[in-house]
Amino acid sequence: MGLEMVELSSLSMPTRRNPTQEELTAAFALVKNKEHWKNPINTTLEKCDEETQRLIEDAIIHFTGSVAEVTRYKNGKVKFCAVGYFIAVGA
């Protein structure tokens, strides 16, 4: 049961551009807790393409310091859950 070493330079990594602050703010607005943006996130969107999903995931990390758990449903809905800023950062 040995581990196989892989040269990192040989891996094909998808390129992602850096979103602007405006894009992150707009994406976060779609899922943030409506009572207080620092509270935990538990939001389901009716429709969300994969590019928007990645942007929202980046926005959640950017604003809250927490990583979202994302569930994609067969009906096209996408659920985002994250512990939020208060728990992740403690402030």
N, C-alpha and C positions, 0 to 999 in steps of 0.2 A: 504494500500500500504506500508507494512512494508518490511524492508530489512532482508534477511536471513543471519545469521552469519554462516560462514564456517570455520572449523578448518583447518589452512593451512597445518598442518602435514598430513591431510587426502587426500590432493590433489595429484594427480599423475603428477609430473612434468618431462618432458623429460630431460634426462641428455645430456649435451653438453660438449664436451671436449674443453679445451682452445687451440686455434690454435697457431701455432708458428709464429714468426715474418716473417719467410720465406713464410709460407702459406698465411698470410695476404697480404704480398707484391705481391705475384703472383695473388691472387684473385683481389686485387685492380687494378692491371695492366690491367685486362680484361675490366674494366668499367671506369677508370679515364678519365677525360677530356684530350684530346691529346694536346691541346694548353698549358695548365698549370694545374697541378694536383690539385691546390686549387680552380679552377673554378667549377661552377655547373656541375653536372653529368646528362647526358641524353643519355643513351646507351642501345641499344637493342642487346641481344645475340641471335643467331640463335637457340641454344640448351643450356639448363642449368637444371641439375637435382636439386632436392630440397636441397641436402646436399651442393652442390656448391652455390646455392642461399643463404643459411644461411651464408656460409663462406664469400661471397661477401658482404652481409649485415653487417656482423661483421667488415669486412675490411673498409667499407665506414665509419662506426662509428669511428673506430680506427684512420683512417687517417684524416678525415675531421671534426669530431665532429657533423656530421649531420646524420639524419636517412633517409634511402632510402624509397621511395614509389616504390613498386614493383608491376608490372602487368604481370600476366601469361596469354598468349594467347593460344587458342585451338590448333594452329599450332605448339606449342612447343617453340615459342619465348618467351623471358622474358625481360621486359624493367625495367631498374633501373633509377630512377630520385632522385636527392638529391641536396640541395642548395649549398653544397661544403664548403670548409674551409673558404674562404674569408668572406662569409655571416654568417656561423655558428659561427665562432670564431672572426671574425672582424679583422683579421690580413693579 
